[in-house]
């Protein structure tokens, strides 16, 4: 169970706690009783107190002005000792609220390991200022976590009790009525296995059955928005940017319906679509088809942005990376390929399994990818650096469907069983040893999705839809400007306009979404070279060393030449040293690392 | 078994009545705000486009003069009052809020060469082609009184410029020499010359108030200390300087408007190289004035345009022109740093916004927050090629545009020639001279 400790834990320091234990609570403005009267007063000895009062005011001011400094040694930012005012009243919570370094780290955007340019340049001073501001903002953002109202859910067994043994009925019995109402089963045996999708704010649910049944509802209030039968096989269903639009991949073409069930568009350029993904910030609907094409449809203007041939046969496994909007496709040869609309070739190809890939899921931080294959393996990959598996386990049946929750829980649908694994906190991979929860359904799983901002896992199966309770799955505090489950119609309209105004163009999709804020070193160097070529000389080149004239006869020609020679020699030595170091590095790189030395190695040289 | 489910009370998230504001809980967790950089980039792009859409800098044209406007002056005590002198000897006082002329004086015969206000704002001085210096009251004559100067000084030679001391009752005029006058006397306290030539403008330093700068038609800029009888030092440039202006925030920095289409910002302590050469005009620069913040200045040129330069940049950030505006002779930046006035040949004074896309009037706090945010974004992404292209784009009249092209070709040719000369001479015998050093001929102390 991962319950993140409340950031910036506002537990008073130990000394204060002692104080509250022994004495009855006292208002901060009340006069502190003297040591003799209070008997065992835990306050500091009087002598020291007097010293503090005698101290001039100035250093205190310095103290407060540097309140945003984070020192690495203490884990918490120490607030200055309580200070006395003129009236003798004491503020027990003097200074800014304490912030823990880990929380600040979460909000930090600048990579401090990078070396700054030469100390005298203007750029450096600008960067130093920017860094200080950045630090201040991250501390402020971390401090604002105090204002978050909701706490994440959790499920803990009594000592020795396995949480995986806890049944849904037990949970439903234990929780409050409002939460219990979130567990429900829709018995829809007639129209066969269902795919489902929650809207981005987790308020609405759309599902489509293989035999043509399509419905959308506000699942919290259980109010049905529309229910239709499209009289055609439904492969996948997906909400577009808001709950008012619904994309349905039908047997032949892609259709778009509104929340009344009225067909708005039939997109014939996307045919035989098997899977749909919607990229909300780019307004792109990515479709994977039986013909092997990955097509990006811009839903804001209705144009096909890119149609990429994956050259790997029928595509039936697709997911998006919510961190960088890269599409992950699983192929029958065991590889997962990563795609962006700007490139005709995959960005990365990862060989994940020995058989075909059955399911892929990426977590919300974009760090981990879970895959399952025909070899009955379930693997978690690291996406940020190496694309190497972090953990793997064999499942008796193999997972056909995978889903990550907002807080990093991994759900897998295996036959008619759903297993959920949890990790330690949000950014850590789920540990695959012990499942966190399991549940058996009345039919085979056909679609899985965690509901955003609610502790609920929606499962579509051959017997209908099941809404499972998974405590601790969702992010407890939503951001009202980003996706608000309680938004009104006006707010939604306002948000829609704003979102369309800042639609990110499809060309900006790449593996690192922060790359846009970095310095483009390559083109900078190119421009420099071109400028030098155009001017006929390099304007930034260092002028050759010219010895300064010295007085009292030490400026003879011989000594000038000597000094010049000295500097030249030094530079020459530096150059040689650098080139030697480079050679050494090259040799080390060329050596095969980790491989066992072979007997044939002696013939290489 | 211990279990807690996420269960929100809708009352905490929905407003109580329709009259309330909507509740918007915030969570600044970066995972809830993906694509931070691309979205900010798009916002910056939109903000840059909107800036160009809303760039409507022209506010008003004040007409009433019957000849070209030759000089302008601000009133140090009143933002709304502006004085202007014309080529027919007429001085007009304008009210900017009403955009009307409130007083007209026939001050001189021939040109009004210079005009300046006293630091207290109660009177002003004019010099003209009729070899007189006149002091006038700022307030008009009361009923029945005649329009008469407070004092008139008859000089021997023509005065071409005047400036008042920033704190004391002392003013300086220039003509064939620089004269320093006490307001109470009819003869100068001292007069300083360095060679014989006509001096076109003289300016007091607003911080180090004893210092003066002047520029003469023998291509030099001369600096004086009022406490000494002789000039301090001078720098000789390639071509004649028309006016100088001191930086109101940095005591030793001044900018000179030169005939060779450039402006030079000098550090008074090291005159041998200018701090910055500002190039963009395509004809002689006639006047220059600093913004009260000391970060930017505006220049008026014979090429019928005015440009705004940041002090530390060699290229202008803004160019203003209209179809009807002819050669701009004088320019002033108002004391609230929001507006620019320019007087031109075709008898009009024009009022411009200093920041072309700024919204005038009172801003609500949300508007202010939005503009601040957009400003920061534009600053953050200013070097991205797409954004840079949009924010730099200006429409220019055909004459200026073609002149720029022509001068680019000429400059390229000169550079090529220089390169060839270096290439074909003994290595080291011909050196590349930087743009900054090229234009300074000599410094004399």
HADDOCK unambig.tbl for C-alpha pairs under 7 A between the chains (distance, minus, plus):
assign (segid A and resid 107 and name CA) (segid B and resid 30 and name CA) 6.74 0.50 0.50
assign (segid A and resid 141 and name CA) (segid B and resid 28 and name CA) 6.63 0.50 0.50
assign (segid A and resid 152 and name CA) (segid B and resid 6 and name CA) 6.14 0.50 0.50
assign (segid A and resid 153 and name CA) (segid B and resid 4 and name CA) 4.75 0.50 0.50
assign (segid A and resid 153 and name CA) (segid B and resid 5 and name CA) 4.56 0.50 0.50
assign (segid A and resid 153 and name CA) (segid B and resid 6 and name CA) 5.11 0.50 0.50
assign (segid A and resid 154 and name CA) (segid B and resid 3 and name CA) 5.62 0.50 0.50
assign (segid A and resid 154 and name CA) (segid B and resid 4 and name CA) 5.18 0.50 0.50
assign (segid A and resid 154 and name CA) (segid B and resid 5 and name CA) 6.68 0.50 0.50
assign (segid A and resid 155 and name CA) (segid B and resid 2 and name CA) 5.72 0.50 0.50
assign (segid A and resid 155 and name CA) (segid B and resid 3 and name CA) 4.36 0.50 0.50
assign (segid A and resid 155 and name CA) (segid B and resid 4 and name CA) 6.42 0.50 0.50
assign (segid A and resid 156 and name CA) (segid B and resid 1 and name CA) 5.74 0.50 0.50
assign (segid A and resid 156 and name CA) (segid B and resid 2 and name CA) 5.01 0.50 0.50
assign (segid A and resid 156 and name CA) (segid B and resid 3 and name CA) 6.29 0.50 0.50
assign (segid A and resid 157 and name CA) (segid B and resid 1 and name CA) 4.46 0.50 0.50
assign (segid A and resid 157 and name CA) (segid B and resid 2 and name CA) 6.24 0.50 0.50
assign (segid A and resid 158 and name CA) (segid B and resid 1 and name CA) 5.27 0.50 0.50
assign (segid A and resid 175 and name CA) (segid B and resid 4 and name CA) 6.86 0.50 0.50
assign (segid A and resid 175 and name CA) (segid B and resid 5 and name CA) 6.82 0.50 0.50
assign (segid A and resid 179 and name CA) (segid B and resid 5 and name CA) 6.64 0.50 0.50
assign (segid A and resid 179 and name CA) (segid B and resid 7 and name CA) 6.13 0.50 0.50
assign (segid A and resid 323 and name CA) (segid B and resid 34 and name CA) 5.97 0.50 0.50
assign (segid A and resid 324 and name CA) (segid B and resid 35 and name CA) 6.96 0.50 0.50
assign (segid A and resid 364 and name CA) (segid B and resid 31 and name CA) 6.88 0.50 0.50
assign (segid A and resid 365 and name CA) (segid B and resid 31 and name CA) 6.00 0.50 0.50
assign (segid A and resid 454 and name CA) (segid B and resid 6 and name CA) 6.49 0.50 0.50
assign (segid A and resid 455 and name CA) (segid B and resid 5 and name CA) 6.54 0.50 0.50
assign (segid A and resid 455 and name CA) (segid B and resid 6 and name CA) 5.99 0.50 0.50
assign (segid A and resid 471 and name CA) (segid B and resid 4 and name CA) 6.46 0.50 0.50
assign (segid A and resid 471 and name CA) (segid B and resid 5 and name CA) 5.10 0.50 0.50
assign (segid A and resid 476 and name CA) (segid B and resid 6 and name CA) 6.66 0.50 0.50
assign (segid A and resid 477 and name CA) (segid B and resid 27 and name CA) 6.40 0.50 0.50
assign (segid A and resid 478 and name CA) (segid B and resid 26 and name CA) 6.90 0.50 0.50
assign (segid A and resid 478 and name CA) (segid B and resid 27 and name CA) 6.19 0.50 0.50
assign (segid A and resid 479 and name CA) (segid B and resid 25 and name CA) 5.82 0.50 0.50
assign (segid A and resid 479 and name CA) (segid B and resid 26 and name CA) 4.47 0.50 0.50
assign (segid A and resid 479 and name CA) (segid B and resid 27 and name CA) 4.85 0.50 0.50
assign (segid A and resid 480 and name CA) (segid B and resid 24 and name CA) 4.69 0.50 0.50
assign (segid A and resid 480 and name CA) (segid B and resid 25 and name CA) 5.06 0.50 0.50
assign (segid A and resid 480 and name CA) (segid B and resid 26 and name CA) 5.66 0.50 0.50
assign (segid A and resid 481 and name CA) (segid B and resid 24 and name CA) 6.89 0.50 0.50
assign (segid A and resid 486 and name CA) (segid B and resid 13 and name CA) 6.63 0.50 0.50
assign (segid A and resid 486 and name CA) (segid B and resid 14 and name CA) 6.60 0.50 0.50
assign (segid A and resid 502 and name CA) (segid B and resid 39 and name CA) 6.08 0.50 0.50
assign (segid A and resid 502 and name CA) (segid B and resid 42 and name CA) 5.64 0.50 0.50
assign (segid A and resid 502 and name CA) (segid B and resid 43 and name CA) 6.02 0.50 0.50
assign (segid A and resid 504 and name CA) (segid B and resid 38 and name CA) 6.37 0.50 0.50
assign (segid A and resid 504 and name CA) (segid B and resid 39 and name CA) 6.19 0.50 0.50
assign (segid A and resid 504 and name CA) (segid B and resid 42 and name CA) 6.57 0.50 0.50
assign (segid A and resid 513 and name CA) (segid B and resid 35 and name CA) 6.20 0.50 0.50
assign (segid A and resid 513 and name CA) (segid B and resid 37 and name CA) 6.91 0.50 0.50
assign (segid A and resid 513 and name CA) (segid B and resid 38 and name CA) 6.96 0.50 0.50
assign (segid A and resid 514 and name CA) (segid B and resid 37 and name CA) 5.70 0.50 0.50
assign (segid A and resid 516 and name CA) (segid B and resid 37 and name CA) 6.61 0.50 0.50
assign (segid A and resid 516 and name CA) (segid B and resid 38 and name CA) 6.84 0.50 0.50
assign (segid A and resid 517 and name CA) (segid B and resid 37 and name CA) 6.48 0.50 0.50
